[in-house]
Amino acid sequence: MLASFRAASRPLARRAWLARSVQTTADSTRLASDTPESHSEPFKLTLHEDAFHGFKTDIPSLEVDVTKEMLLDLYYKMTAMRRMEMAADQLYKAKLIRGFCHLAIGQEAVSVGLESGITWDDLVITAYRCHPYAVLRGGSIKGVIAELLGRQDGMSHGKGGSMHIFTPRFFGGNGIVGAQVPVGAGIALAQKYSGHKKVTFALYGDGASNQGQVFESFNMAKLYNLPCVFVCENNKYGMGTSAERSSANTQYYTRGDYIPGLQVNGMDIIAVHQAVKWARERALNDEGPLVLEFVTYRYGGHSMSDPGTTYRTREEIQQMRSTQDPIRGLQRYLEEWGVATEDQLKDIDKKAREEVNEAVEEAKKSPEPEIKDLWTDIYYKGTEPPLMRGREREEIHYY
């Protein structure tokens, strides 16, 4: 009785446990039509009824059109991204990678699913857990690994490291917590000002959600009705703190206040794909910004310096790995729906492993940056000043 009274006296967001939670299993989608023989012929799937929760908005359709080709591509990309992150983990432990390194093992459905739901013209910006986005947005596995190793073939020529990797369609990789969110809003403003029919996806984590600049960005995006989707990757933990200990409102999709929100099962790549497509179309229809929350989970620590077991139990991590893994969930779909056999999926796994292993070996062969490279990549090419001063007054480089 007392517990009920206390719950009733709290704001709605603090009583979220009374409501039905968004589904977070990786294999709750159902086959809604026969699987065709052709790899390019669409067939229908039905998402779980709790795959989405909406705030001040309708939710996407639970009916999803897919093809065998699309599903196999998603499986390969998720497998390759995990293999890449596992390789980075091994290289770090071998002390070949130094400094900060944040891995996304367990969150592959978000990065791969987001990429599958947007077009090449759309733009993405995120925080420091950025390796898969860098590859999917026009980079390469070799380029990411070489960057982590500090080599010339790295995507930032060995100067940026884990947190600062970019492509023409990907604005990073940013090291300051939450600082990429206002930059993302600015990118969306530039798109709207220029009349481009594109959407910006500005990603941040549950740990950054309490940053003031995030809320300032929400306000500006709504004022200007920007084509910006604010994406919260809620992996349940900040550096070493659970979401419940750091956030009064853990329903992050409701935090836009005046901005509609959508909470999504971030462990099911089909749900992620459908949500991103819907969010993109909404923005292109001039319906303004959206807060999109993916409920996901990271298996490792916050970074390589964090064992990840001081603020959660090993049993919790193992349970997530064994029951809600996004790759294993998609694997079950593919086998049950007759898209691929177990042996065919093993061949895909082998191909992904070989691609990553080859990329690692090639990255290791790349030389380290030279002293002269210290003077490059400071300014955008063609905009350099006549000269640049170094550490001392006499140390001057002329362009």
N, C-alpha and C positions, 0 to 999 in steps of 0.2 A: 504494500500500500504506500509506504513511504517512498519507495523507489519510483512508483508511478507518479506520485506527486512531484518529485524532483524532476523527472523527465518532462512532465507537462509544463513545468515552469521555465524550461530552457527554450531558447530559440529553436526554430524548426531544424536548422542545420545541425544542432547538437543532438537532435533526436533522430538522426538518420538511421540509427540501428533499428528503429521501429518499422522503417519502410523496407520493402524488398530491395535486396542488393542487386547490383548489376551482375550478370553472369560472368564468371572469370575462368570457366573451364575451356580447354583448348579444342574440345571435340564435341560440342553440343549442336552443331549445325546438321540439318537433315537433308537427305536427297529428296527432291520434290518431283523429279521426273526421271525417265529412263536415261541412262548414260549412253550417248551416241557412240558409234564406232569411230567417226571422224574426230580428229584432234582439234579441229577448228569450229565444229558445230556447237552452238551454245546449248546449255541445259540449265535447269533451275535447281536452286538450293533454298532452303528455308532456315533462317537463323533462329536461335532460341528467343523466346518472347522477351527475355530480360537481357538481350545483347546490348540494348540501348536504353538509356534513361534521358529524357529531355527536360530542359528548364526553359520555360517561356517559348517553347517551340515544339512543333511536331517532330517525330523521330523518322529516320529513313525507313524505307520499305524493308520488311524482313525477307522478301523474295529477291534473290540475287541470281543474275545470269553469269555463268562462267563457262569456260571451255577447258578441255583436257590440257591444251597447250598452256593456257594461263596458269592452271594449278601446278603443273610440272615446273614451270618457270619460277613460280613463287617458292616451291620446295627447294629448287636448286639454289636460288639466291639466299634463302634463309640458312641453308646448310653451309654455303660458302662463307657467309658473314660470320657464322659461329666458328667455323674453322679458322678464319682470319683472326678473330679475337682470341681463340685458344692459342694460336701461334704467337700472338703478342704476349700473352701471359707467360709462355715458356721462354721467350726471348728476354722478358723482363727479369724473370727468376734467374736466368743465366747471366744477368748484368750486362746484356748487350743493349738494352733499352734503359735509359735513366730518366729521372725526373717524374713528373706527373703522368699518370696513365690510367684512364678510366675506361673500363670495358663494359660492353652491353650484352653479355651472355645472358640469355633468358628473355631479352626484349626484342628479338629479331622480328616478331610479327609486326611491331610498330613501324620500324624503319622500312622494311620491305613492303608492308601493306600500304604505307603512305605513298611510297614511290609508285606503286601499281595504280593508285587512284588519282594521280595528277598527270600533267603533261610536261613535256620538256620545257615549255615556256614558263611554267610556274617557278617560283623561287622559294628556297628553304634556308632557314637560319636556325641554329641550335646552340647548345652550350658545349661542354667539354666532352660529353659522351658521344662523339661525333663520327667515329671511324666508318660505320656502315653507310651513313648518309653521304660521306665524302666519296665512297666508291660508287654508290648508286646514282649520284648526281653528276657523273661524268669522269670520276677519277678511276683509280685502279687499285687492286690489292697490293701490287708491287709498290705503287706510289705511296700508299698509306704505311706499309711496313718500312720502306726506305725512309720515310719521314720520321717514324718512331726511332729508327736507328741513327738519325741525324746524318743522312747521306744526300748527295747531290741529286739523286733520282727521286727524292721525296717530293711530294706534291707542293711543298713550300720550300723546296730545295734544301731540306735539312735544317731550316732555321726556325720553323714553327713548332715542331714537336706534336705531341698527341692532341693538344687543345687548339691548335691553329692551323687547320687544313681547309683549303678553299678550292672551288671550281667556279667557272663563270655562272653556274646555276645554283651554287651553294655558297652562302656567305659565312661559313664557319659554324663550328669550331670557335667558341669564345670562352675565355678563362674567367671572366668576372661574373659572379653569380647573378643571374637575372638581367645582365646588361644587354644581352642580345635581343630582349623583348622590345624595348623602344627602338632599336635599330631595325627590327622587323617591321614595326609600325611605320617607320620612316621609308622603308623600301616600298611598302604598300601605298604610302602617300605619293611616292614618285611614280608608281605605276598608274595610279588614278590621275595624277596631274598630267601625265604624258598621254593619257587616253588608251593605255594598253589593256587589253582584256586578259589579264593575268591575275593570279592569286598568290599571296605570300603566306607561307606557313611558318610561324614563329614559335619554336619549341622551347620549353623550359621544364624543369622538374618540380615535383612536389616540394622539394627543399627550397626552391627559389620563389615559390608561389606567394610568400609573405613579403617579398621585396616591394618597397614603395613604388619603384619605377615600373613594376608590372601593372599596378593599378593606374598609374599615370598614363601608361600606354593604352589601357582599356578605355580610359576617358577620352583621350585624343582620337582613338580609332572610331569610337562611337560618334563623337562630334563631327568628324569628317566622313563618316560612313565608309570606312576604308575596306577594301577587299582583302582583309587580313583574318586568318584563322589562327587563334592563339591555342597552341597545342600543349597541354600539360601531360607529360609522361609520368604518371603517378606509379612509381615502383615501390611504394609503401614506406621507404626510408630515405632520410636525408643522409648527411655524412655518417652519422651514427645515432640518429634519432628517428623513432617511428613518427609517422605522420600525425598520429593522435597526440603525441607529446609536444609537437611543435605548432600545430594548427588548430585553432578553435573550430574551424569549419573544414572538414576533410572532404566535403563534396565540392571538389575544385571546379567542377563545371557550373556551379551556381554562383561563383565568385564574381562574375562579370556584372552582377546586379542588373543593370539596364541592358546588358548584352546577353542574348540567348546562349544556352549551353547544351552540350550533349556529352553524356558519359558513355563510354564504349568498352566492351570486353577486349582489352588489349592483348589477350593471350590467344585469341582466335583471329587468324589473319583474314578470314573471309569477312568478319565483322569490321575489322579495321579498314579493309578495302572499300566496303560499302559506305562506311561513315565518311571516309575521306572524299569519295566521289560526290556524295551528297553535300558535304561542306563546301566543296569547290563550286558546284553548280549554284549553290545558294549565294555565294559571294559574287559569282559572275552575273547573277540576276539582280545585283545592286541591293541585296538585303542586308549589307553591312557586315560587321565583324561577328565572330563566333568564338566561344570558348569550348574547345574540344578536349575532353579528358580521356586518356587511355589508361585503364587500370591494368598494370603489368607487374613484373617482378624481375629483379636482378638477382642472379645466383651468387655472384661474387661480392666482394666488398665495394664500398664507394669508389675506392681507387686501389691500386696495387699495394699501397701501404696499409690498407685496412683489411684485416682478416675476415671481417663481416660476420663474426660469430660472437662478439661481445655484447651485442644488443638484440640478438635473436638466436634461436636455438638451431643447432645442426639438423634437428628433426624437422623443423619448419622448412628449411631449405630443401631437404631431401624429399619431403612430401610434395613440394611444388614441382621439383624435378620429375618425380615419378607420376604425378597425377595431372599436372597442368602445363606441361612443356609444349610450347607452340609448334615446334618442329615435329614432335611425336604426334601431336594432335592432327596436323595436316597429313602425316604419314598414314594414320589410321583412316582418314577420309579417303585418301588415294587408293588404298587397298580395298576398303569396304565398297567403294563406289565403282570398282573395276577400272579405275584410271590407269593404274600401274600395279605390277606384281611386286612382291617383296624383293625378288632378284633384280628387277629393273630399278627399284629405289636404291638398292645396294650399289648398283653401277653409278647412279647419280652421286651417291655419297663418295664413291671412289674418285669420280671425276672432280668433285669439289675439293677433296683432299689433295689431289695431285696439282690442281691449279694453285692452291695456297702454298704447297710445298715448293713448287717451282718459283712462285713469286718471292718467297722468303729467300731462296738461294740467290736469285737475281738481285734482290735488294742488298744482300750482304756484299755482293761484288762491287756495288756502287761506291765510288770514293767519297771521302768526307769533303765538306766545303773547303775551299782555299781561302787564304787571308784576303785576297782581292774581292771575294764574294761578300765581305762585310759591308762593302760600299754599294751593293746592289739591292734591289727590292725595297728600298727605303721609300721611294716615291714611285708613283705610277709611271711606267715608261713614257718618256717624252715630256714629263713635267718636272724633271730634276732641276735644281738650282745650278748655277755655274760651278759651285764648289761646296764641299761639305767638310766641316771641321771634325777632327777625331777627338781622342781623349785629351790631347794637349794642344796648345795653340799652334805649335809648329807642325802638327800632324794634319795635313790638308789633302783632300782628294779632289781633283778637278775632273768634271764630267765632260 
